[in-house]
């Protein structure tokens, strides 16, 4: 398995390496990329971060803690709707400059992997 970068550099990867890329658009995807990679397109308006974090909450062993987690998520992250990503993401969009863009689902996935 070889990862070829846009500048033509090739990086060999071992069998134990797994990579996942979350992209905002497929505008620059070449036919070769599309044919070799398993690409799943899900629109932000169809599936945002709330199902991802809800699935994580449901995997917690204690039902009482699930309720507490849901309350904390609502308090600190907000609710995700098609027109509003939640007050935490709204704050981040207004007050921070990202060096490397990451989607909301990717951020939530990273957050849940901390625990």
C-alpha positions in Angstrom: 0.0 0.0 0.0 1.4 3.3 -1.0 0.0 6.8 -0.2 0.7 9.2 -3.1 0.5 12.9 -2.1 -0.6 15.7 -4.4 3.0 16.7 -5.0 3.9 13.2 -6.3 5.7 12.0 -3.2 5.0 8.4 -2.3 4.8 7.1 1.2 4.8 3.3 1.8 2.5 2.1 4.5 2.6 -1.1 6.5 -0.3 -3.5 6.9 -1.1 -2.3 10.4 -1.6 1.3 9.3 -5.2 2.5 8.9 -6.1 5.9 7.6 -9.4 7.8 7.4 -9.8 11.2 5.7 -12.8 13.4 6.2 -13.1 15.9 3.4 -15.5 18.7 3.0 -15.8 18.3 -0.8 -14.9 15.8 -3.5 -14.1 18.5 -6.0 -10.4 17.6 -6.2 -10.8 13.8 -6.1 -9.4 12.1 -9.1 -11.1 9.1 -10.8 -8.2 7.0 -9.5 -8.8 8.1 -5.9 -12.5 7.4 -6.2 -12.0 3.9 -7.7 -9.3 2.8 -5.2 -10.8 4.2 -2.0 -14.1 3.3 -0.3 -15.8 6.7 -0.4 -19.0 7.3 1.5 -20.7 10.6 1.0 -23.0 11.9 3.7 -24.2 15.4 3.7 -23.8 17.5 6.9 -27.5 18.3 6.6 -28.4 14.6 6.6 -26.1 13.4 9.3 -24.3 15.7 11.7 -22.4 15.0 14.9 -25.4 14.2 17.2 -25.9 10.6 16.0 -22.2 9.9 16.5 -22.1 11.2 20.0 -25.4 9.5 20.9 -24.0 6.1 19.7 -21.0 6.8 22.0 -23.2 7.6 24.9 -25.2 4.4 24.4 -22.1 2.3 24.6 -21.4 3.6 28.1 -22.2 0.7 30.6 -24.2 2.6 33.2 -27.6 4.0 32.4 -27.4 6.7 35.1 -24.2 8.0 33.6 -25.8 8.0 30.1 -28.4 10.5 31.4 -25.7 12.7 33.0 -23.6 12.6 29.8 -26.6 13.6 27.6 -27.2 16.6 29.9 -23.5 17.6 29.8 -23.4 17.3 26.0 -26.5 19.5 25.7 -25.0 22.0 28.1 -21.5 22.3 26.6 -22.0 21.4 23.0 -25.6 22.3 22.4 -28.1 20.6 20.0 -27.4 19.9 16.4 -30.0 21.0 13.9 -29.8 21.4 10.1 -29.4 25.2 10.5 -27.5 25.3 13.8 -24.5 23.0 14.6 -24.6 23.8 18.4 -23.3 26.7 20.4 -19.8 25.1 20.9 -19.2 24.8 17.1 -20.7 28.2 16.6 -18.2 29.6 19.1 -15.3 27.8 17.5 -16.3 29.1 14.0 -16.5 32.7 15.2 -13.5 32.8 17.5 -10.8 30.5 16.2 -8.7 30.1 13.0 -8.0 26.5 12.1 -4.6 25.6 10.7 -6.1 22.4 9.3 -9.8 22.2 8.7 -11.7 19.3 10.4 -15.4 18.6 10.1 -17.7 18.5 13.0 -18.1 14.8 12.9 -14.3 14.3 13.0 -14.1 16.7 16.0 -16.8 14.8 17.9 -15.1 11.4 17.0 -11.8 12.7 18.4 -13.5 14.0 21.5 -15.2 10.6 22.2 -11.9 8.8 21.7 -10.4 10.7 24.6 -12.6 8.8 27.0 
